[in-house]
């Protein structure tokens, strides 16, 4: 099971409990599946950048270009596009889950639930923002 599949499985299990106790979130919509496929494909392109420290995870669950100097000049623009696409898909994921369950107002709460899970499932050696600044897991 890939990291992304594992992350989605665990997040979906816990999200239902935290967003609204006793409710079941519908997270298996065509929209969620399409986002998941894009994120899995993109993860293959981002993995080396996570490992090198060029890309890091923010506390809010987004990713960023952490060490631009470590990325060859020719790769910076494509990498920036990957980072932007990943962050947009994370936001789309939260909206899709909220909308699929008839509660678009849950978007921010779903984001709040996902944020620490993105960090928890980061692999050893990846860089993450903390209250103390950048730390390596």
Backbone as JSON Lines, residues from 0, in Angstrom:
{"i":0,"aa":"X","n":[0.86,-1.17,0.0],"ca":[0.0,0.0,0.0],"c":[0.91,1.23,0.0]}
{"i":1,"aa":"X","n":[0.63,2.16,-0.89],"ca":[1.44,3.37,-0.97],"c":[1.15,4.28,0.21]}
{"i":2,"aa":"X","n":[2.07,5.2,0.44],"ca":[1.9,6.18,1.52],"c":[0.6,6.95,1.35]}
{"i":3,"aa":"X","n":[0.31,7.37,0.12],"ca":[-0.91,8.15,-0.13],"c":[-2.15,7.31,0.17]}
{"i":4,"aa":"X","n":[-2.18,6.05,-0.29],"ca":[-3.34,5.19,-0.01],"c":[-3.52,5.0,1.49]}
{"i":5,"aa":"X","n":[-2.43,4.74,2.19],"ca":[-2.48,4.54,3.63],"c":[-2.98,5.8,4.33]}
{"i":6,"aa":"X","n":[-2.46,6.94,3.9],"ca":[-2.88,8.2,4.49],"c":[-4.37,8.43,4.29]}
{"i":7,"aa":"X","n":[-4.85,8.23,3.07],"ca":[-6.27,8.42,2.81],"c":[-7.12,7.48,3.65]}
{"i":8,"aa":"X","n":[-6.71,6.23,3.76],"ca":[-7.47,5.27,4.54],"c":[-7.6,5.74,5.99]}
{"i":9,"aa":"X","n":[-6.5,6.11,6.6],"ca":[-6.54,6.52,8.0],"c":[-7.26,7.84,8.2]}
{"i":10,"aa":"X","n":[-7.01,8.79,7.33],"ca":[-7.67,10.08,7.47],"c":[-9.18,9.93,7.35]}
{"i":11,"aa":"X","n":[-9.62,9.12,6.41],"ca":[-11.06,8.95,6.22],"c":[-11.7,8.29,7.43]}
{"i":12,"aa":"X","n":[-11.01,7.35,8.03],"ca":[-11.54,6.68,9.21],"c":[-11.71,7.68,10.36]}
{"i":13,"aa":"X","n":[-10.68,8.48,10.61],"ca":[-10.71,9.4,11.74],"c":[-11.5,10.66,11.46]}
{"i":14,"aa":"X","n":[-11.59,11.08,10.22],"ca":[-12.31,12.31,9.9],"c":[-13.77,12.21,10.28]}
{"i":15,"aa":"X","n":[-14.38,11.09,10.04],"ca":[-15.8,10.93,10.34],"c":[-16.06,11.13,11.82]}
{"i":16,"aa":"X","n":[-15.14,10.67,12.64],"ca":[-15.33,10.8,14.08],"c":[-15.12,12.23,14.55]}
{"i":17,"aa":"X","n":[-14.2,12.95,13.92],"ca":[-13.85,14.27,14.42],"c":[-14.71,15.38,13.84]}
{"i":18,"aa":"X","n":[-15.18,15.25,12.62],"ca":[-15.97,16.33,12.03],"c":[-17.34,16.38,12.65]}
{"i":19,"aa":"X","n":[-17.97,15.24,12.79],"ca":[-19.29,15.22,13.43],"c":[-19.46,13.86,14.08]}
{"i":20,"aa":"X","n":[-19.44,13.82,15.38],"ca":[-19.55,12.56,16.1],"c":[-20.81,11.83,15.68]}
{"i":21,"aa":"X","n":[-20.64,10.55,15.41],"ca":[-21.77,9.71,15.07],"c":[-22.16,9.73,13.61]}
{"i":22,"aa":"X","n":[-21.58,10.59,12.8],"ca":[-21.95,10.62,11.39],"c":[-20.92,9.86,10.57]}
{"i":23,"aa":"X","n":[-21.33,9.43,9.4],"ca":[-20.44,8.74,8.49],"c":[-20.18,9.66,7.31]}
{"i":24,"aa":"X","n":[-18.93,9.98,7.07],"ca":[-18.59,10.81,5.93],"c":[-18.55,9.96,4.67]}
{"i":25,"aa":"X","n":[-19.09,10.5,3.6],"ca":[-18.98,9.87,2.29],"c":[-17.69,10.38,1.67]}
{"i":26,"aa":"X","n":[-16.71,9.51,1.57],"ca":[-15.42,9.91,1.03],"c":[-15.05,9.12,-0.21]}
{"i":27,"aa":"X","n":[-15.98,8.35,-0.73],"ca":[-15.71,7.52,-1.89],"c":[-16.5,8.02,-3.09]}
{"i":28,"aa":"X","n":[-16.41,9.31,-3.34],"ca":[-17.12,9.89,-4.47],"c":[-16.22,9.9,-5.7]}
{"i":29,"aa":"X","n":[-16.79,10.02,-6.89],"ca":[-15.95,10.13,-8.08],"c":[-14.98,11.31,-7.99]}
{"i":30,"aa":"X","n":[-15.42,12.41,-7.41],"ca":[-14.54,13.57,-7.26],"c":[-13.35,13.28,-6.36]}
{"i":31,"aa":"X","n":[-13.6,12.62,-5.23],"ca":[-12.51,12.26,-4.32],"c":[-11.56,11.29,-5.01]}
{"i":32,"aa":"X","n":[-12.13,10.32,-5.73],"ca":[-11.28,9.35,-6.42],"c":[-10.39,10.02,-7.47]}
{"i":33,"aa":"X","n":[-10.93,10.97,-8.21],"ca":[-10.14,11.68,-9.22],"c":[-9.01,12.47,-8.57]}
{"i":34,"aa":"X","n":[-9.31,13.12,-7.46],"ca":[-8.28,13.87,-6.74],"c":[-7.21,12.92,-6.23]}
{"i":35,"aa":"X","n":[-7.63,11.8,-5.69],"ca":[-6.7,10.81,-5.15],"c":[-5.75,10.31,-6.24]}
{"i":36,"aa":"X","n":[-6.27,10.04,-7.42],"ca":[-5.43,9.57,-8.53],"c":[-4.39,10.63,-8.9]}
{"i":37,"aa":"X","n":[-4.82,11.88,-8.98],"ca":[-3.87,12.96,-9.31],"c":[-2.8,13.09,-8.23]}
{"i":38,"aa":"X","n":[-3.21,13.0,-6.98],"ca":[-2.25,13.15,-5.89],"c":[-1.26,11.99,-5.85]}
{"i":39,"aa":"X","n":[-1.75,10.79,-6.14],"ca":[-0.84,9.64,-6.17],"c":[0.19,9.79,-7.27]}
{"i":40,"aa":"X","n":[-0.25,10.22,-8.44],"ca":[0.68,10.41,-9.56],"c":[1.69,11.5,-9.22]}
{"i":41,"aa":"X","n":[1.22,12.56,-8.63],"ca":[2.1,13.68,-8.28],"c":[3.07,13.29,-7.19]}
{"i":42,"aa":"X","n":[2.64,12.45,-6.26],"ca":[3.52,12.03,-5.18],"c":[4.78,11.37,-5.74]}
{"i":43,"aa":"X","n":[4.64,10.61,-6.8],"ca":[5.8,10.0,-7.43],"c":[6.8,11.02,-7.93]}
{"i":44,"aa":"X","n":[6.3,12.17,-8.34],"ca":[7.18,13.24,-8.81],"c":[7.76,14.06,-7.65]}
{"i":45,"aa":"X","n":[7.03,14.14,-6.55],"ca":[7.47,14.96,-5.42],"c":[8.35,14.21,-4.42]}
{"i":46,"aa":"X","n":[8.29,12.89,-4.41],"ca":[8.96,12.1,-3.37],"c":[10.44,12.44,-3.22]}
{"i":47,"aa":"X","n":[11.15,12.55,-4.32],"ca":[12.59,12.86,-4.24],"c":[12.82,14.24,-3.65]}
{"i":48,"aa":"X","n":[11.92,15.17,-3.92],"ca":[12.06,16.53,-3.38],"c":[11.74,16.57,-1.88]}
{"i":49,"aa":"X","n":[10.8,15.73,-1.44],"ca":[10.57,15.61,0.0],"c":[11.83,15.06,0.67]}
{"i":50,"aa":"X","n":[12.38,13.99,0.08],"ca":[13.54,13.33,0.66],"c":[14.77,14.22,0.69]}
{"i":51,"aa":"X","n":[14.94,15.05,-0.33],"ca":[16.11,15.93,-0.38],"c":[15.95,17.16,0.51]}
{"i":52,"aa":"X","n":[14.73,17.44,0.93],"ca":[14.46,18.62,1.73],"c":[14.11,19.85,0.93]}
{"i":53,"aa":"X","n":[14.08,19.71,-0.38],"ca":[13.71,20.85,-1.22],"c":[12.26,21.26,-0.98]}
{"i":54,"aa":"X","n":[11.41,20.26,-0.74],"ca":[10.0,20.5,-0.45],"c":[9.73,20.08,0.99]}
{"i":55,"aa":"X","n":[8.99,20.9,1.7],"ca":[8.64,20.6,3.08],"c":[7.15,20.72,3.3]}
{"i":56,"aa":"X","n":[6.71,20.24,4.44],"ca":[5.3,20.28,4.81],"c":[5.08,21.38,5.83]}
{"i":57,"aa":"X","n":[4.09,22.21,5.57],"ca":[3.7,23.27,6.5],"c":[2.77,22.72,7.57]}
{"i":58,"aa":"X","n":[2.64,23.43,8.65],"ca":[1.78,22.99,9.75],"c":[0.31,22.93,9.36]}
{"i":59,"aa":"X","n":[-0.08,23.69,8.34],"ca":[-1.48,23.7,7.91],"c":[-1.8,22.58,6.91]}
{"i":60,"aa":"X","n":[-0.83,21.7,6.65],"ca":[-1.07,20.58,5.74],"c":[-0.72,20.87,4.3]}
{"i":61,"aa":"X","n":[-0.31,22.08,3.99],"ca":[0.14,22.38,2.64],"c":[1.62,22.04,2.53]}
{"i":62,"aa":"X","n":[2.12,22.06,1.3],"ca":[3.54,21.85,1.08],"c":[4.13,23.12,0.48]}
{"i":63,"aa":"X","n":[5.44,23.24,0.56],"ca":[6.09,24.44,0.02],"c":[7.49,24.1,-0.46]}
{"i":64,"aa":"X","n":[8.0,24.97,-1.29],"ca":[9.38,24.88,-1.73],"c":[10.23,25.42,-0.58]}
{"i":65,"aa":"X","n":[10.84,24.53,0.16],"ca":[11.55,24.87,1.39],"c":[12.99,25.32,1.12]}
{"i":66,"aa":"X","n":[13.64,24.66,0.19],"ca":[15.06,24.94,-0.09],"c":[15.25,25.07,-1.6]}
{"i":67,"aa":"X","n":[14.86,26.21,-2.11],"ca":[14.91,26.46,-3.55],"c":[16.33,26.32,-4.1]}
{"i":68,"aa":"X","n":[17.32,26.69,-3.32],"ca":[18.71,26.64,-3.79],"c":[19.18,25.22,-4.09]}
{"i":69,"aa":"X","n":[18.52,24.23,-3.48],"ca":[18.92,22.84,-3.72],"c":[18.32,22.26,-5.0]}
{"i":70,"aa":"X","n":[17.47,23.03,-5.65],"ca":[16.8,22.58,-6.88],"c":[17.48,23.23,-8.08]}
{"i":71,"aa":"X","n":[17.89,22.43,-9.07],"ca":[18.49,23.02,-10.26],"c":[17.55,24.06,-10.88]}
{"i":72,"aa":"X","n":[18.12,25.1,-11.4],"ca":[17.35,26.21,-11.95],"c":[16.27,25.74,-12.92]}
{"i":73,"aa":"X","n":[16.62,24.82,-13.8],"ca":[15.66,24.35,-14.81],"c":[14.49,23.59,-14.2]}
{"i":74,"aa":"X","n":[14.66,23.06,-13.0],"ca":[13.6,22.28,-12.35],"c":[12.72,23.11,-11.43]}
{"i":75,"aa":"X","n":[13.1,24.34,-11.16],"ca":[12.35,25.14,-10.18],"c":[10.93,25.47,-10.61]}
{"i":76,"aa":"X","n":[10.76,25.89,-11.84],"ca":[9.41,26.25,-12.3],"c":[8.5,25.02,-12.33]}
{"i":77,"aa":"X","n":[8.96,23.88,-12.91],"ca":[8.1,22.69,-12.86],"c":[7.8,22.23,-11.44]}
{"i":78,"aa":"X","n":[8.78,22.33,-10.55],"ca":[8.55,21.94,-9.16],"c":[7.54,22.88,-8.5]}
{"i":79,"aa":"X","n":[7.66,24.16,-8.75],"ca":[6.69,25.11,-8.19],"c":[5.28,24.8,-8.67]}
{"i":80,"aa":"X","n":[5.16,24.38,-9.93],"ca":[3.85,24.01,-10.47],"c":[3.32,22.76,-9.77]}
{"i":81,"aa":"X","n":[4.19,21.79,-9.49],"ca":[3.77,20.59,-8.76],"c":[3.29,20.94,-7.35]}
{"i":82,"aa":"X","n":[4.03,21.8,-6.68],"ca":[3.65,22.21,-5.32],"c":[2.3,22.93,-5.34]}
{"i":83,"aa":"X","n":[2.13,23.82,-6.29],"ca":[0.86,24.55,-6.4],"c":[-0.3,23.59,-6.69]}
{"i":84,"aa":"X","n":[-0.08,22.64,-7.6],"ca":[-1.13,21.68,-7.94],"c":[-1.48,20.8,-6.74]}
{"i":85,"aa":"X","n":[-0.47,20.4,-5.98],"ca":[-0.72,19.57,-4.79],"c":[-1.56,20.33,-3.77]}
{"i":86,"aa":"X","n":[-1.19,21.57,-3.52],"ca":[-1.95,22.37,-2.54],"c":[-3.38,22.61,-3.0]}
{"i":87,"aa":"X","n":[-3.56,22.86,-4.28],"ca":[-4.92,23.05,-4.81],"c":[-5.74,21.78,-4.67]}
{"i":88,"aa":"X","n":[-5.12,20.63,-4.95],"ca":[-5.86,19.37,-4.82],"c":[-6.19,19.06,-3.36]}
{"i":89,"aa":"X","n":[-5.34,19.42,-2.45],"ca":[-5.67,19.22,-1.04],"c":[-6.9,20.04,-0.67]}
{"i":90,"aa":"X","n":[-6.95,21.29,-1.13],"ca":[-8.13,22.13,-0.86],"c":[-9.37,21.56,-1.56]}
{"i":91,"aa":"X","n":[-9.2,21.09,-2.79],"ca":[-10.32,20.47,-3.52],"c":[-10.82,19.23,-2.78]}
{"i":92,"aa":"X","n":[-9.89,18.46,-2.23],"ca":[-10.26,17.26,-1.48],"c":[-11.16,17.63,-0.3]}
{"i":93,"aa":"X","n":[-10.77,18.63,0.46],"ca":[-11.58,19.04,1.61],"c":[-12.96,19.49,1.17]}
{"i":94,"aa":"X","n":[-13.0,20.28,0.1],"ca":[-14.29,20.76,-0.42],"c":[-15.14,19.62,-0.93]}
{"i":95,"aa":"X","n":[-14.53,18.69,-1.64],"ca":[-15.27,17.56,-2.2],"c":[-15.89,16.72,-1.09]}
{"i":96,"aa":"X","n":[-15.13,16.45,-0.06],"ca":[-15.66,15.66,1.07],"c":[-16.8,16.43,1.75]}
{"i":97,"aa":"X","n":[-16.59,17.7,2.0],"ca":[-17.63,18.51,2.65],"c":[-18.89,18.57,1.8]}
{"i":98,"aa":"X","n":[-18.74,18.85,0.51],"ca":[-19.89,18.97,-0.38],"c":[-20.6,17.63,-0.58]}
{"i":99,"aa":"X","n":[-19.83,16.55,-0.68],"ca":[-20.43,15.23,-0.87],"c":[-21.3,14.83,0.32]}
{"i":100,"aa":"X","n":[-21.02,15.41,1.45],"ca":[-21.78,15.1,2.65],"c":[-22.83,16.16,2.97]}
{"i":101,"aa":"X","n":[-23.04,17.07,2.01],"ca":[-24.08,18.07,2.17],"c":[-23.75,19.16,3.17]}
{"i":102,"aa":"X","n":[-22.47,19.32,3.49],"ca":[-22.06,20.32,4.48],"c":[-20.84,21.08,3.99]}
{"i":103,"aa":"X","n":[-21.02,21.97,3.02],"ca":[-19.86,22.73,2.54],"c":[-19.19,23.54,3.66]}
{"i":104,"aa":"X","n":[-19.93,23.83,4.71],"ca":[-19.36,24.59,5.82],"c":[-18.34,23.78,6.62]}
{"i":105,"aa":"X","n":[-18.23,22.49,6.37],"ca":[-17.25,21.63,7.05],"c":[-15.85,21.76,6.45]}
{"i":106,"aa":"X","n":[-15.72,22.48,5.35],"ca":[-14.43,22.55,4.65],"c":[-13.27,22.86,5.6]}
{"i":107,"aa":"X","n":[-13.39,23.91,6.38],"ca":[-12.29,24.3,7.26],"c":[-12.02,23.28,8.35]}
{"i":108,"aa":"X","n":[-13.07,22.66,8.86],"ca":[-12.89,21.62,9.88],"c":[-12.2,20.4,9.29]}
{"i":109,"aa":"X","n":[-12.57,20.04,8.08],"ca":[-11.92,18.9,7.43],"c":[-10.45,19.22,7.19]}
{"i":110,"aa":"X","n":[-10.14,20.44,6.77],"ca":[-8.75,20.86,6.6],"c":[-8.0,20.73,7.93]}
{"i":111,"aa":"X","n":[-8.65,21.18,9.01],"ca":[-8.02,21.12,10.33],"c":[-7.72,19.68,10.75]}
{"i":112,"aa":"X","n":[-8.61,18.76,10.4],"ca":[-8.42,17.35,10.73],"c":[-7.29,16.75,9.9]}
{"i":113,"aa":"X","n":[-7.23,17.1,8.63],"ca":[-6.22,16.54,7.74],"c":[-4.82,17.05,8.05]}
{"i":114,"aa":"X","n":[-4.68,18.32,8.42],"ca":[-3.35,18.95,8.55],"c":[-2.37,18.14,9.39]}
{"i":115,"aa":"X","n":[-2.71,17.76,10.61],"ca":[-1.73,17.0,11.39],"c":[-1.47,15.6,10.84]}
{"i":116,"aa":"X","n":[-2.43,15.07,10.12],"ca":[-2.23,13.73,9.56],"c":[-1.23,13.75,8.41]}
{"i":117,"aa":"X","n":[-1.25,14.81,7.6],"ca":[-0.23,14.91,6.55],"c":[1.15,14.88,7.21]}
{"i":118,"aa":"X","n":[1.3,15.58,8.32],"ca":[2.58,15.63,9.02],"c":[2.92,14.3,9.68]}
{"i":119,"aa":"X","n":[1.93,13.67,10.29],"ca":[2.17,12.39,10.97],"c":[2.62,11.3,10.01]}
{"i":120,"aa":"X","n":[2.15,11.34,8.79],"ca":[2.48,10.29,7.84],"c":[3.64,10.64,6.93]}
{"i":121,"aa":"X","n":[4.29,11.76,7.21],"ca":[5.51,12.1,6.46],"c":[6.56,11.04,6.78]}
{"i":122,"aa":"X","n":[7.38,10.75,5.81],"ca":[8.41,9.74,6.0],"c":[9.6,10.31,6.76]}
{"i":123,"aa":"X","n":[10.35,9.43,7.36],"ca":[11.56,9.82,8.08],"c":[12.49,10.55,7.11]}
{"i":124,"aa":"X","n":[13.02,11.67,7.57],"ca":[13.93,12.46,6.75],"c":[13.28,13.64,6.06]}
{"i":125,"aa":"X","n":[11.95,13.64,5.98],"ca":[11.25,14.77,5.36],"c":[11.27,15.95,6.32]}
{"i":126,"aa":"X","n":[11.18,17.16,5.75],"ca":[11.19,18.39,6.53],"c":[9.77,18.88,6.77]}
{"i":127,"aa":"X","n":[9.53,19.31,8.01],"ca":[8.21,19.79,8.41],"c":[8.37,21.06,9.22]}
{"i":128,"aa":"X","n":[7.43,21.96,9.06],"ca":[7.42,23.18,9.87],"c":[6.8,22.84,11.22]}
{"i":129,"aa":"X","n":[7.41,23.37,12.26],"ca":[6.87,23.21,13.61],"c":[6.84,24.58,14.27]}
{"i":130,"aa":"X","n":[6.41,24.62,15.5],"ca":[6.41,25.87,16.26],"c":[7.83,26.42,16.41]}
{"i":131,"aa":"X","n":[8.82,25.54,16.31],"ca":[10.23,25.93,16.47],"c":[10.91,26.22,15.14]}
{"i":132,"aa":"X","n":[10.2,26.09,14.05],"ca":[10.79,26.27,12.73],"c":[10.88,24.93,12.0]}
{"i":133,"aa":"X","n":[11.72,24.85,11.01],"ca":[11.85,23.63,10.22],"c":[12.57,22.55,11.02]}
{"i":134,"aa":"X","n":[11.97,21.35,11.02],"ca":[12.59,20.2,11.67],"c":[12.55,19.04,10.69]}
{"i":135,"aa":"X","n":[13.49,18.14,10.85],"ca":[13.52,16.95,10.0],"c":[12.97,15.79,10.79]}
{"i":136,"aa":"X","n":[12.03,15.09,10.18],"ca":[11.4,13.96,10.86],"c":[12.38,12.81,10.93]}
